Amino acid sequence: GRYRAEVPTGALIFGGNVTHTAEQFYAPFETDRYRAPAFTIVDLRLTYEGRDSPITVIGFAKNLFDEQAVNGVALGAFGAGLPRVVVPNAPRVVGVEFQVRF
């Protein structure tokens, strides 16, 4: 959701998302080798909009708690000894964005 608070010079807007992904299996049989555990990702965003200014400043954090998770497992050939390939999620990203309105 998003929450807006008026301040003397403009407005602060706080927003965020919490995304939970349940445990998943990437094979026909539920074995630990092809199991991806459940995980929760938190993203936050704080925006400042100046009242009489064309500039907006945004601070953000994606994957705030740097949760390490598995987004997928590519299957090797069953019984052929080929390794599985694990696809990780993105690490934490923190940044600042500046926008100018013309």
N, C-alpha and C positions, 0 to 999 in steps of 0.2 A: 504494500500500500504506500500511499504518499501522504505526508502531513506537512501543512504549510503554517508558518508562524511569521506574522508581520513584525518587523523591527523598525526602528526609527528611520533607517536609511534604505529600506527595501524589504526583502522577504527571504527567509530561510526555508528551504524545502527539503525534508528528510524522506528518503525512500529506501526500501530494501526488499529483498526476496529471500525466502528460505525454501530450498528445494530438497526434498527427501526422495531418494531412490532406494527401493527395497532390494533385498538380495536377489540376484539373478543367476541363472545357469546358462552357459553357452554351449551346451551339448545335449543330446537327447536323454542322457542319463544324468541324474543329479549327483555328480562326483565333485569332490573338493578341487580336483585339478582344473575344472572348468567353472568354478564358482566365483562370482564377484560379490563380496560382502555389501551389505546396505551402507549407505553414506548420506550425509546431509551437508549441503553447501549453503553458505550465507553470503549474500552480496549486499553492500550498502552504498548509498549515494547521498551526498549532501550538496545542495545547490544554493548559491547566493545570487539573487537577482537584485541589482541596484534599482532604486525607485526612479531616478532620472538619468540612468546610465545605460548605454547600449551594451555594456559588458556583463556577462554572466560567468561566474566561476563555479566549477563543479569538482568536488573531491569524490573519489570512488575507491571501493575495494571489492574485488571479485575473489571469491573463495577466501573470505576474510580470515578464517582460522587455518588456512593452508592444509585443508583436508586432502589426504592422499587416497585416491579411490581408483577403481578399475571401471572404465567406460566400455570395455569390450574384451573379449578373448577370441582370437582367431584360432580355429581348430587345426591341429596337425592331423596327418592321416592316422586313424585309429590303428594301433598295433604296429605301425611302421617306425616308431621311435622318433618321429619328427617332433621338434619342440613346438609348444604353443607360443603364440605371440600375445602379450598383454598390452592393451591400449590404456594408458593412464589418463586421468583428467588433467586439466590445466592447473598449474600451480597458482598460488596467490599472486594477484596483480593489484598494485596500488598506484593511483595516479591522480593528476590534476588536469582538468580540461578548461580552456578558456574559449568563450564564444563571444562574437561581436555581431550585433544586429545593425544592419545598414538601413 
